[in-house]
Each structure stands twice: as C-alpha cells, then as structure tokens.
Amino acid sequence: MIDVKVMPEFKLTPKSYEGEREVTWCPGCGDFGILNAVKQSLAQLQIPPYQAYFVSGIGCGSKLPDYVHSNGFLGLHGRSLPMAQGAKLANHDLKVIVTVGDGDAYGIGAGHFVHALRRNSDITMIVEDNKVYALTKGQYSPTSTKGWVASTTPDGAIEIEFNPVVMAIAGGATFVARTFSGDPKHMAATFAKAIQHKGFALVDVLQSCVVYNLVNTVEWYRPRVYKLDDDASYNPRDYNTAMAKAHEWGDRIPIGVLYVEEGRPTYEDQVKALEKGALVKQPLGGYSKATWDEFRASMM
Ligand SMILES: Cc1ncc(C[n+]2csc(CCOP(=O)(O)OP(=O)(O)O)c2C)c(N)n1
C-alpha cells in the first residue's frame, strides 16, 4: 500500500482509486459520471485509498463502493447511515462516505436520515437521486414527481415529492448541497467541499436514469440548472436565504452549496471515549489480545 506520508512526492490521481470489479450499470447511466467525480474529488484532496471508507445499501447507486479502490461496506437496503456512523465512531480518522440511491436514503432509510441530520457525525452522504427505484425496475420513489407514471403508479404518483435539501436544512445538517450528473467538474468540486466539511454533509445529485426515468433526463435538467457559485451575493450561511433557495424547483433549479454552518461540534468531538484518539488505536482496556480474539471468535 502506498503511504503518502512516507512518499510525499507521490501524487494520487483518479486512477489510484480504480476498483477491480466490472461495472454493471447500464450504458449511459448517470452513475458513471458520479463514480468518476468521486475519484476526482478524492484525488483533489489527496485522500489515500486506505483512509476512505465507503458505505452503501442496496440499489444501482449503492454498487458504487464496489468500483472504488478503498475500504468499504455494502450493507442492507436503507441501513447505510447507522453503519457509517458506527464506522466513524470506531475509527474517526477515516473519511466516511455514504453513496446510496434516493430510495435507500429517503424511502426505507428515511428514519436514519432524519436523525443523522441532527447528530452531525463527520460523514459525507452522496445521494444518487434518479427519482426512481432503478435496480428493482422502475417503481416510483420518494423524490418522483407528483403525477409520475410507473408500474406501481399507473395513474400517476399521488403524493407530492420529498424535498431532501429542505428536509436536511430543517433537520439540522451543517452542509447541504446539490449537484448534477451532467456536470462532472461541478460534481467533483461539490464532493470535495462536502468531504472537507467537518460535520454531516449531504450532497443530493440530480442523476439521470436512462432506462426507468425518461422524464428527468440530462436534456431536461441542462437548461434548468444554474450554479449558486455564479451569484456572488448568495450567502449559504444564512438559514432563511438557504431555506428559500432549497424550495426553488421547476424552470430554475439551483445547484451548489445551498447551506453551510461552520463550527458546530461533531458527534465524535463530544464522545468522551474518543478523546484519546481513534478507538481502534487505543489499548485493549486491560484485556489480553488472546481474550479479545476469543471474544471476537465467539461473535462469528
Ligand atoms: C429490506 C429490503 N426491501 C426492499 C428491497 C428491494 N430493493 C432493492 S433496491 C431497491 C430500491 C432501489 O432504489 P434506490 O435506492 O433509489 O436506488 P437505485 O437502484 O435507483 O440506484 C429496493 C426496493 C431490498 N433489497 N431490501
């Protein structure tokens, strides 16, 4: 393994994070761009692969950690956040990054999402928001547009859409952003900002699904999205301004950092047991290694 501390002249590139598994997404899927942007952002920040820990659930988007050379854990559908928070507690030196679909994040995982917002663990959550359950072949999701017709909603979705960025700001997230799978540079820059943020960071990615969502396509998004960075007067530190912006949707869709609150202590900052460093690096509490090995074996 390359240790950038021992070889400071060594520069990590997006290729350094190339996984070995064959990518099984459909040709044209927005997830390809998201995967590339994730690697770009890790290279921008020079995060060594062994220090990145990807966590996901089940879904097309949730396959992403399989394709990244790093540590990772693919868990149950909707349960990525508890696992990510647990990993962060065990080793808070890791950069923990969750990559899941909108169904995983805001549907079955909604309960965990709401509490992660106020808990402020120092983790990044990237939601590949294609507004559909793609892996299971096209059922409507919490972010599907009202009236959206699919196999489970032949007469059109009855409920209004779940707005993840409004929910995240209201729920206490300290970093809330949106980006677009048709803009690789914007995605990479937004992911890098989110990973650098100290606290819970949500990035909702407007992602195209070329098979099951033929409404919210790249062509549909392209003329609608505009960058908040282009407006020098926009202040993402102002809660009310951010909230108003987060509600904007339709002919104009803002992308970029919608809201940021700096300085709030993270969950890990406040856990007494972590004051002496990462748990995995602390002594085994008076028990011998043999006792711990025996205990661990009994759990397998
Ligand atoms: C507990 C549980 N319920 C349901 C499923 C079936 N299932 C697998 S993926 C999925 C939805 C995936 O949608 P999303 O999270 O939006 O990801 P996408 O495939 O669109 O990237 C569902 C319902 C499951 N695997 N486990």
The ligand as a Gaussian input file, in Angstrom:
#p B3LYP/6-31G(d) Opt

LIG

1 1
 C      -35.342000      -4.571000       3.037000
 C      -35.402000      -4.513000       1.546000
 N      -36.526000      -4.053000       0.946000
 C      -36.595000      -3.990000      -0.401000
 C      -35.537000      -4.408000      -1.161000
 C      -35.654000      -4.357000      -2.684000
 N      -34.928000      -3.253000      -3.237000
 C      -33.631000      -3.389000      -3.637000
 S      -33.019000      -1.996000      -4.294000
 C      -34.485000      -1.177000      -4.052000
 C      -34.695000       0.248000      -4.474000
 C      -33.503000       0.890000      -5.067000
 O      -33.781000       2.236000      -5.359000
 P      -32.774000       3.369000      -4.983000
 O      -32.312000       3.244000      -3.588000
 O      -33.391000       4.664000      -5.359000
 O      -31.505000       3.055000      -5.901000
 P      -31.340000       2.947000      -7.487000
 O      -31.435000       1.492000      -7.825000
 O      -32.379000       3.786000      -8.139000
 O      -29.957000       3.489000      -7.705000
 C      -35.433000      -2.000000      -3.457000
 C      -36.813000      -1.593000      -3.139000
 C      -34.391000      -4.889000      -0.503000
 N      -33.302000      -5.266000      -1.175000
 N      -34.353000      -4.918000       0.843000

